[in-house]
Amino acid sequence: MKPVFLVPTDASPPSEEQRALLMKHVEWCRSRYRELLLGRDTFELAPGRLPLVLRGRRDAKSYLESPGQGSEAATLELFEHDDVDRFTCPFVYVVLFCGTGEKPKGGGAPINGGANCGGGIVVLAADNLVEDVGFQACLQHEIGHAFGLPHANAWGWDMKKSDSLMSYNPGHRTNGFEPSATPGRLLPEELRMLGVNDGVFPLFEFEPGRDAPTGYTMNGTVPVFPPMSLSGQRDYTGSWDGR
């Protein structure tokens, strides 16, 4: 995973406080994913000095009005910076836009769809590191999307009441660096999905007999994200089957 501050042409770079806050949140998120994956794996950080601070090519308004609240533009600029494309990108980018107020509130997706087809991206607002006391819960949820997880209702679970991390259950909300008393968790179908994401979690394998409750009936549906549309990039037509 590569945390990034993307600085529009009309914005100032992040403060040292913001950089430190982001990395503190990232480390907490890493710890949480080890818990969520039952102590058997978590995501790794990209090598080098982090977070990356990248001066963008657009102004703040242009990013917010572009596809995916800037996710397409950010992905393409990061591809150029890292000399990769959608087929070779090894990173899940967590992009915080500077100078855009409290938007984007949050969004995430795997670049090539599915759960094991390449990198991913999360977009958030740098201001929300301080303004949104629930930033950590949002980060955990949105990075789940970047790893390939759909919302909880894709499995038929209630978005407001489910124990799933991928729901909007208010009981999962963090408060600054204070954890929720009832944090979200990954349910068996979600564990099964991340078990095939070898690019991010090579050590985790889903074992139904151990990782699902006795008598639990697994949902046979496997909902997946479609590949992102990226201008100038060849379309991805790998394992995603369009359903």
TORDREN-454808 format. One record per atom (N, C-alpha, C, CB): residue in one letter; x, y, z. Coordinates in steps of 0.05 Angstrom, whole numbers, padded with zeros to 5 digits, always signed. Glycine has a CB too. Layout:
<rs>
aXYZ...
</rs>
This chain:
<rs>
m+00017-00024+00000m+00000+00000+00000m+00018+00025+00000m-00019+00000+00024k+00009+00045-00016k+00025+00069-00017k+00007+00093-00010k+00037+00073-00046p+00011+00106+00014p-00004+00130+00021p+00008+00154+00006p-00003+00134+00051v-00011+00171-00004v-00003+00193-00021v-00019+00218-00014v-00008+00186-00051f-00006+00241-00013f-00019+00267-00013f-00017+00277-00042f-00007+00287+00008l-00040+00282-00054l-00041+00294-00081l-00047+00323-00078l-00061+00279-00100v-00029+00340-00087v-00032+00369-00083v-00040+00383-00109v-00005+00381-00072p-00065+00392-00111p-00074+00406-00135p-00057+00431-00140p-00104+00414-00133t-00059+00442-00164t-00043+00465-00172t-00049+00490-00155t-00047+00472-00201d-00073+00491-00144d-00081+00514-00128d-00082+00508-00098d-00108+00524-00137a-00068+00488-00089a-00068+00480-00061a-00040+00479-00049a-00081+00452-00057s-00039+00481-00023s-00013+00479-00009s-00007+00450-00002s-00013+00497+00016p+00018+00443+00000p+00025+00416+00008p+00017+00410+00037p+00055+00411+00005p+00016+00384+00044p+00007+00378+00072p+00027+00387+00092p+00003+00347+00074s+00017+00393+00116s+00034+00400+00138s+00048+00375+00149s+00018+00414+00161e+00068+00379+00165e+00081+00357+00178e+00062+00342+00197e+00105+00366+00194e+00043+00357+00209e+00023+00345+00226e+00005+00326+00209e+00005+00366+00240q-00003+00335+00186q-00020+00318+00169q-00005+00293+00160q-00030+00334+00144r+00020+00296+00153r+00036+00273+00144r+00038+00252+00167r+00064+00281+00135a+00044+00262+00191a+00046+00244+00214a+00020+00231+00221a+00057+00260+00239l-00002+00246+00219l-00029+00235+00225l-00036+00213+00205l-00050+00257+00224l-00030+00218+00179l-00036+00197+00159l-00021+00172+00165l-00030+00207+00131m+00004+00173+00171m+00020+00149+00175m+00011+00135+00201m+00050+00156+00176k+00002+00150+00221k-00008+00138+00245k-00034+00123+00239k-00013+00159+00267h-00051+00134+00223h-00075+00120+00215h-00069+00096+00198h-00094+00139+00199v-00050+00098+00180v-00042+00075+00163v-00032+00052+00180v-00021+00083+00143e-00016+00057+00200e-00005+00036+00217e-00028+00023+00233e+00017+00047+00236w-00046+00039+00243w-00069+00028+00257w-00086+00011+00239w-00087+00051+00269c-00090+00020+00214c-00105+00004+00195c-00091-00022+00189c-00108+00020+00169r-00065-00022+00187r-00050-00047+00183r-00054-00066+00206r-00019-00041+00180s-00054-00056+00230s-00058-00072+00254s-00086-00084+00254s-00054-00056+00279r-00106-00067+00246r-00134-00076+00245r-00138-00099+00224r-00153-00053+00238y-00125-00096+00201y-00128-00117+00181y-00115-00143+00190y-00116-00108+00155r-00094-00142+00206r-00084-00167+00217r-00104-00180+00235r-00057-00162+00232e-00118-00163+00251e-00139-00174+00268e-00162-00186+00251e-00150-00152+00287l-00170-00170+00231l-00192-00179+00214l-00186-00205+00199l-00198-00157+00194l-00160-00209+00192l-00152-00233+00179l-00142-00254+00199l-00130-00227+00158l-00152-00252+00223l-00149-00273+00243l-00120-00278+00251l-00161-00299+00234g-00104-00256+00249g-00076-00257+00258g-00057-00270+00237g-00074-00272+00283r-00067-00275+00213r-00051-00291+00194r-00038-00274+00172r-00068-00312+00182d-00045-00249+00169d-00033-00232+00148d-00043-00204+00151d-00039-00243+00120t-00029-00185+00138t-00039-00158+00134t-00025-00147+00110t-00034-00140+00160f-00032-00122+00102f-00020-00110+00078f+00008-00098+00086f-00038-00089+00066e+00025-00097+00066e+00052-00085+00070e+00052-00057+00058e+00073-00102+00056l+00071-00041+00068l+00074-00014+00057l+00095-00013+00035l+00082+00006+00079a+00091+00005+00016a+00110+00008-00006a+00137+00017+00005a+00100+00028-00027p+00159+00009-00008p+00185+00018+00001p+00189+00048-00004p+00207+00003-00013g+00208+00060+00010g+00215+00088+00006g+00202+00106+00027g+00206+00097-00021r+00207+00131+00025r+00198+00151+00044r+00168+00156+00039r+00213+00178+00042l+00153+00152+00060l+00124+00155+00058l+00114+00175+00079l+00109+00128+00062p+00092+00189+00074p+00075+00187+00050p+00088+00202+00026p+00048+00199+00055l+00081+00193+00002l+00089+00207-00022l+00073+00233-00024l+00085+00189-00047v+00086+00255-00031v+00072+00280-00036v+00076+00287-00066v+00084+00304-00018l+00054+00286-00080l+00055+00289-00109l+00040+00315-00118l+00042+00265-00123r+00054+00332-00132r+00041+00356-00142r+00025+00348-00167r+00062+00378-00149g-00001+00354-00166g-00019+00346-00188g-00019+00365-00211g-00047+00343-00177r-00033+00358-00232r-00035+00374-00256r-00060+00390-00259r-00031+00356-00280r-00079+00386-00240r-00105+00400-00241r-00109+00417-00217r-00128+00379-00245d-00129+00435-00218d-00137+00449-00194d-00157+00431-00178d-00149+00477-00200a-00162+00440-00154a-00179+00423-00136a-00207+00418-00147a-00181+00437-00109k-00219+00439-00158k-00246+00437-00169k-00246+00416-00192k-00256+00464-00179s-00226+00417-00209s-00224+00398-00232s-00222+00369-00222s-00201+00405-00250y-00207+00364-00201y-00205+00337-00191y-00233+00327-00181y-00185+00335-00168l-00246+00344-00166l-00271+00336-00154l-00293+00331-00175l-00281+00356-00134e-00291+00345-00197e-00311+00343-00218e-00304+00321-00239e-00314+00369-00232s-00280+00309-00237s-00272+00288-00255s-00282+00261-00246s-00241+00288-00258p-00281+00241-00263p-00292+00214-00256p-00282+00203-00230p-00286+00195-00278g-00301+00193-00214g-00294+00181-00188g-00283+00201-00168g-00274+00159-00193q-00292+00226-00170q-00282+00247-00152q-00251+00248-00152q-00292+00242-00123g-00240+00246-00176g-00211+00248-00179g-00196+00222-00179g-00201+00265-00158s-00210+00200-00175s-00196+00174-00174s-00183+00167-00200s-00215+00152-00165e-00196+00172-00223e-00184+00165-00249e-00159+00183-00254e-00204+00169-00272a-00162+00209-00249a-00140+00227-00254a-00116+00220-00236a-00149+00256-00250a-00122+00215-00210a-00101+00208-00191a-00087+00183-00199a-00112+00206-00163t-00102+00163-00208t-00090+00137-00216t-00071+00141-00239t-00112+00117-00223l-00080+00156-00259l-00063+00160-00283l-00038+00176-00276l-00079+00174-00305e-00040+00196-00259e-00016+00211-00251e+00003+00194-00234e-00025+00236-00235l-00008+00177-00217l+00009+00160-00202l+00022+00138-00219l-00007+00147-00179f+00007+00128-00238f+00020+00109-00257f+00044+00122-00271f-00001+00100-00279e+00041+00147-00279e+00064+00160-00292e+00087+00164-00273e+00055+00187-00304h+00081+00172-00249h+00102+00176-00229h+00117+00150-00223h+00090+00187-00203d+00102+00128-00221d+00114+00103-00213d+00123+00086-00237d+00094+00087-00196d+00119+00097-00261d+00126+00083-00286d+00113+00055-00287d+00157+00080-00288v+00087+00054-00283v+00072+00029-00284v+00047+00035-00301v+00065+00019-00256d+00032+00013-00306d+00005+00016-00318d-00013-00002-00303d+00006+00010-00349r-00038-00005-00313r-00058-00021-00299r-00050-00050-00297r-00085-00018-00312f-00033-00060-00315f-00025-00088-00315f-00001-00093-00298f-00019-00096-00344t+00015-00072-00291t+00039-00076-00276t+00039-00063-00249t+00063-00067-00292c+00018-00047-00243c+00017-00032-00217c+00016-00051-00193c-00008-00014-00217p+00036-00050-00175p+00035-00067-00152p+00023-00054-00127p+00063-00076-00145f+00013-00030-00130f+00005-00014-00106f-00025-00012-00103f+00017+00013-00108v-00034-00011-00078v-00060+00000-00071v-00054+00029-00061v-00076-00018-00049y-00063+00048-00076y-00058+00076-00069y-00080+00086-00050y-00057+00094-00094v-00071+00099-00028v-00090+00114-00011v-00084+00144-00015v-00087+00106+00020v-00101+00157-00031v-00096+00184-00040v-00112+00204-00024v-00102+00187-00070l-00099+00223-00011l-00112+00245+00003l-00108+00270-00013l-00101+00247+00032f-00130+00282-00022f-00129+00307-00037f-00126+00331-00018f-00154+00310-00055c-00106+00348-00023c-00103+00372-00007c-00120+00395-00020c-00073+00381-00006g-00130+00413-00003g-00144+00436-00013g-00171+00432-00025g-00127+00449-00033t-00184+00409-00019t-00210+00403-00030t-00232+00404-00008t-00210+00376-00044g-00225+00415+00015g-00245+00416+00037g-00249+00388+00048g-00271+00428+00028e-00275+00381+00053e-00281+00355+00064e-00289+00335+00043e-00303+00358+00084k-00284+00341+00017k-00290+00322-00004k-00264+00315-00019k-00311+00334-00024p-00262+00290-00028p-00282+00269-00027p-00284+00257+00001p-00276+00247-00047k-00308+00250+00010k-00312+00238+00036k-00299+00210+00037k-00342+00235+00042g-00299+00196+00015g-00286+00170+00014g-00296+00154-00009g-00291+00155+00040g-00278+00139-00021g-00285+00121-00043g-00262+00102-00047g-00292+00136-00068g-00268+00078-00056g-00247+00059-00061g-00255+00038-00082g-00239+00045-00036a-00236+00028-00097a-00242+00008-00117a-00216-00006-00125a-00255+00020-00141p-00218-00032-00133p-00195-00045-00145p-00192-00035-00174p-00198-00076-00144i-00168-00030-00183i-00164-00017-00209i-00174-00036-00231i-00134-00011-00213n-00169-00061-00229n-00177-00080-00250n-00201-00097-00242n-00154-00098-00257g-00215-00089-00222g-00239-00104-00213g-00231-00129-00198g-00255-00112-00238g-00251-00144-00188g-00246-00169-00175g-00230-00165-00149g-00232-00188-00193a-00218-00187-00140a-00202-00186-00115a-00173-00193-00119a-00214-00204-00095n-00165-00199-00143n-00136-00207-00146n-00127-00201-00175n-00132-00237-00140c-00133-00176-00183c-00128-00169-00211c-00110-00145-00214c-00154-00164-00226g-00095-00138-00193g-00077-00115-00195g-00081-00096-00171g-00082-00100-00221g-00074-00071-00175g-00074-00051-00154g-00102-00041-00147g-00057-00028-00161g-00103-00020-00131g-00128-00008-00122g-00124+00020-00115g-00140-00024-00099i-00145+00035-00110i-00143+00063-00102i-00165+00070-00082i-00144+00081-00126v-00158+00086-00062v-00176+00099-00044v-00173+00129-00047v-00171+00089-00014v-00194+00144-00047v-00193+00173-00048v-00207+00185-00023v-00205+00185-00074l-00193+00203-00010l-00203+00216+00014l-00194+00245+00013l-00194+00202+00040a-00204+00261+00032a-00195+00289+00034a-00175+00292+00057a-00220+00308+00039a-00154+00307+00051a-00134+00311+00072a-00145+00325+00096a-00110+00327+00061d-00164+00344+00092d-00175+00359+00115d-00189+00341+00134d-00195+00380+00105n-00199+00318+00125n-00214+00300+00143n-00196+00285+00162n-00230+00281+00126l-00170+00286+00158l-00152+00275+00179l-00158+00287+00206l-00123+00279+00171v-00166+00313+00206v-00172+00327+00230v-00202+00331+00234v-00157+00354+00231e-00216+00338+00212e-00244+00346+00214e-00262+00322+00219e-00252+00360+00189d-00256+00299+00209d-00273+00275+00211d-00262+00257+00233d-00276+00260+00184v-00275+00256+00256v-00265+00239+00278v-00268+00210+00272v-00280+00246+00304g-00285+00203+00252g-00288+00176+00243g-00270+00168+00220g-00316+00170+00236f-00248+00182+00216f-00231+00178+00193f-00221+00149+00192f-00207+00197+00194q-00213+00138+00214q-00201+00111+00214q-00221+00090+00205q-00191+00104+00242a-00246+00092+00215a-00266+00073+00206a-00271+00075+00176a-00293+00077+00222c-00271+00100+00166c-00275+00105+00138c-00252+00092+00122c-00277+00135+00132l-00227+00096+00131l-00204+00085+00118l-00205+00055+00117l-00178+00094+00132q-00212+00042+00139q-00214+00013+00139q-00235+00003+00119q-00221+00002+00167h-00257+00016+00117h-00279+00009+00099h-00271+00013+00070h-00305+00025+00106e-00260+00037+00064e-00254+00043+00036e-00230+00027+00026e-00248+00073+00033i-00211+00021+00042i-00189+00004+00033i-00199-00025+00029i-00166+00004+00053g-00220-00033+00043g-00233-00058+00037g-00243-00060+00009g-00255-00064+00057h-00255-00037-00001h-00264-00036-00029h-00240-00039-00047h-00278-00010-00034a-00218-00025-00041a-00194-00026-00058a-00182-00054-00060a-00173-00006-00048f-00187-00070-00039f-00178-00098-00039f-00197-00116-00053f-00174-00107-00010g-00220-00105-00061g-00240-00121-00076g-00266-00127-00063g-00227-00146-00085l-00270-00117-00038l-00294-00124-00024l-00317-00105-00031l-00289-00123+00006p-00341-00117-00038p-00365-00100-00043p-00378-00092-00017p-00385-00115-00061h-00399-00076-00018h-00414-00069+00005h-00428-00094+00016h-00434-00047-00001a-00435-00092+00042a-00447-00115+00056a-00473-00124+00043a-00452-00108+00085n-00488-00105+00031n-00514-00112+00020n-00512-00129-00005n-00530-00087+00014a-00488-00130-00017a-00484-00148-00040a-00487-00177-00032a-00456-00144-00052w-00484-00183-00006w-00488-00210+00004w-00515-00213+00017w-00466-00217+00024g-00531-00192+00016g-00558-00193+00029g-00558-00184+00058g-00568-00220+00027w-00536-00173+00068w-00534-00164+00095w-00544-00135+00098w-00506-00167+00106d-00554-00128+00121d-00565-00101+00126d-00542-00081+00128d-00582-00101+00152m-00543-00060+00112m-00522-00040+00112m-00520-00024+00138m-00525-00021+00089k-00541-00023+00154k-00540-00007+00179k-00537-00024+00203k-00565+00009+00181k-00541-00051+00201k-00540-00068+00225k-00519-00090+00223k-00567-00080+00229s-00509-00096+00200s-00490-00118+00197s-00465-00114+00213s-00484-00123+00167d-00453-00137+00222d-00427-00136+00235d-00404-00131+00215d-00422-00163+00250s-00411-00133+00189s-00390-00131+00169s-00377-00103+00169s-00402-00136+00141l-00351-00103+00166l-00336-00079+00162l-00346-00063+00138l-00306-00085+00159m-00357-00077+00119m-00366-00065+00094m-00395-00055+00095m-00362-00084+00071s-00406-00052+00119s-00432-00040+00123s-00428-00011+00132s-00449-00056+00144y-00451+00002+00137y-00450+00030+00148y-00460+00029+00177y-00467+00049+00131n-00456+00007+00191n-00465+00005+00219n-00452+00027+00236n-00458-00023+00230p-00467+00045+00248p-00456+00067+00263p-00440+00057+00288p-00477+00086+00273g-00445+00033+00296g-00430+00022+00319g-00401+00017+00313g-00443-00003+00328h-00393+00018+00287h-00365+00013+00279h-00348+00039+00280h-00364+00001+00251r-00361+00061+00284r-00348+00087+00281r-00326+00091+00302r-00368+00110+00283t-00303+00100+00293t-00281+00107+00311t-00284+00136+00319t-00254+00102+00297n-00268+00144+00339n-00268+00172+00349n-00240+00181+00352n-00284+00174+00376g-00229+00194+00330g-00201+00200+00330g-00184+00175+00330g-00194+00218+00354f-00167+00172+00350f-00152+00148+00353f-00163+00129+00375f-00123+00154+00359e-00188+00134+00382e-00202+00116+00400e-00218+00096+00385e-00220+00133+00420p-00213+00070+00388p-00228+00050+00373p-00257+00048+00381p-00214+00023+00375s-00273+00037+00364s-00300+00031+00370s-00302+00008+00390s-00317+00024+00345a-00322+00008+00407a-00326-00014+00426a-00337-00038+00411a-00345-00006+00449t-00348-00033+00387t-00360-00055+00371t-00350-00052+00342t-00391-00055+00372p-00325-00057+00337p-00314-00052+00310p-00325-00073+00290p-00283-00054+00311g-00324-00065+00265g-00333-00083+00244g-00314-00106+00241g-00335-00069+00218r-00323-00128+00229r-00306-00151+00225r-00311-00161+00196r-00312-00173+00246l-00295-00180+00188l-00298-00192+00162l-00313-00218+00165l-00271-00197+00148l-00336-00220+00152l-00352-00244+00153l-00341-00266+00134l-00382-00238+00147p-00350-00291+00137p-00337-00312+00122p-00335-00308+00092p-00352-00337+00126e-00356-00297+00079e-00355-00291+00050e-00333-00271+00043e-00382-00281+00040e-00329-00252+00061e-00309-00231+00056e-00281-00243+00061e-00313-00207+00075l-00278-00260+00081l-00253-00273+00085l-00246-00291+00061l-00254-00290+00111r-00266-00305+00051r-00262-00322+00027r-00252-00305+00004r-00288-00336+00019m-00264-00281+00000m-00256-00264-00022m-00227-00254-00019m-00275-00240-00025l-00220-00245+00004l-00192-00236+00008l-00172-00259+00008l-00190-00221+00035g-00182-00283+00012g-00164-00307+00011g-00153-00312-00017g-00179-00331+00020v-00166-00300-00038v-00155-00303-00065v-00139-00279-00073v-00177-00308-00084n-00137-00258-00056n-00122-00234-00063n-00093-00238-00055n-00134-00209-00049d-00079-00255-00070d-00051-00262-00064d-00032-00238-00068d-00042-00285-00081g-00040-00219-00084g-00023-00195-00088g-00020-00179-00063g-00033-00178-00110v-00040-00178-00046v-00040-00163-00021v-00036-00180+00003v-00065-00147-00019f-00049-00204+00003f-00048-00221+00027f-00038-00249+00019f-00077-00223+00039p-00013-00252+00013p-00003-00278+00004p-00003-00299+00025p+00025-00274-00007l-00004-00292+00050l-00003-00312+00072l-00030-00321+00081l+00013-00300+00095f-00051-00307+00072f-00078-00314+00082f-00092-00333+00063f-00094-00289+00087e-00101-00355+00073e-00118-00374+00058e-00143-00379+00075e-00103-00400+00052f-00165-00376+00062f-00191-00381+00076f-00195-00411+00079f-00214-00368+00060e-00201-00419+00104e-00206-00447+00110e-00234-00449+00122e-00184-00459+00129p-00254-00458+00106p-00282-00458+00116p-00285-00472+00143p-00299-00471+00095g-00272-00494+00147g-00275-00509+00172g-00266-00494+00196g-00261-00535+00170r-00247-00476+00192r-00236-00461+00214r-00246-00432+00215r-00206-00461+00212d-00252-00420+00192d-00257-00392+00191d-00287-00385+00188d-00243-00380+00167a-00304-00405+00187a-00333-00400+00187a-00345-00415+00211a-00346-00410+00160p-00365-00403+00224p-00378-00416+00247p-00389-00444+00239p-00400-00399+00259t-00390-00462+00259t-00402-00488+00254t-00431-00485+00245t-00401-00505+00280g-00437-00499+00223g-00464-00498+00212g-00470-00474+00195g-00484-00499+00234y-00451-00456+00191y-00455-00432+00175y-00458-00440+00145y-00431-00412+00178t-00478-00428+00132t-00483-00433+00103t-00471-00410+00087t-00513-00437+00097m-00450-00416+00072m-00437-00396+00056m-00455-00387+00032m-00410-00406+00045n-00456-00361+00028n-00470-00350+00004n-00453-00356-00020n-00475-00319+00008g-00465-00370-00040g-00450-00377-00064g-00445-00355-00083g-00464-00399-00078t-00458-00332-00079t-00454-00309-00096t-00426-00297-00091t-00476-00287-00092v-00413-00289-00113v-00387-00276-00110v-00388-00249-00126v-00363-00294-00121p-00399-00228-00114p-00401-00203-00128p-00374-00190-00131p-00421-00184-00113v-00369-00178-00154v-00343-00166-00159v-00346-00138-00172v-00325-00184-00177f-00327-00121-00166f-00325-00095-00180f-00317-00099-00209f-00306-00076-00165p-00327-00082-00227p-00317-00082-00254p-00290-00067-00255p-00337-00069-00274p-00274-00071-00276p-00250-00055-00278p-00256-00025-00280p-00233-00065-00302m-00237-00009-00270m-00240+00020-00274m-00236+00027-00303m-00219+00035-00256s-00250+00048-00312s-00245+00059-00338s-00223+00080-00336s-00271+00072-00350l-00200+00076-00350l-00177+00093-00348l-00169+00103-00376l-00153+00078-00335s-00172+00129-00380s-00167+00141-00406s-00138+00136-00414s-00173+00171-00405g-00135+00126-00439g-00108+00122-00449g-00096+00095-00442g-00090+00143-00440q-00110+00080-00425q-00100+00053-00417q-00117+00032-00431q-00102+00049-00386r-00104+00010-00439r-00118-00012-00450r-00139-00022-00430r-00099-00034-00459d-00161-00031-00439d-00181-00043-00422d-00171-00069-00409d-00207-00048-00436y-00180-00073-00385y-00173-00099-00372y-00195-00119-00377y-00169-00095-00341t-00188-00141-00388t-00207-00162-00395t-00198-00189-00384t-00212-00164-00425g-00187-00189-00359g-00176-00213-00348g-00198-00231-00336g-00157-00207-00327s-00196-00237-00311s-00214-00256-00299s-00242-00245-00293s-00202-00267-00273w-00245-00219-00295w-00272-00207-00291w-00291-00216-00313w-00271-00176-00290d-00314-00227-00306d-00332-00239-00326d-00356-00222-00332d-00340-00266-00317g-00357-00197-00321g-00379-00179-00328g-00404-00181-00311g-00386-00183-00356r-00404-00200-00292r-00428-00204-00276r-00426-00187-00251r-00432-00233-00270
</rs>
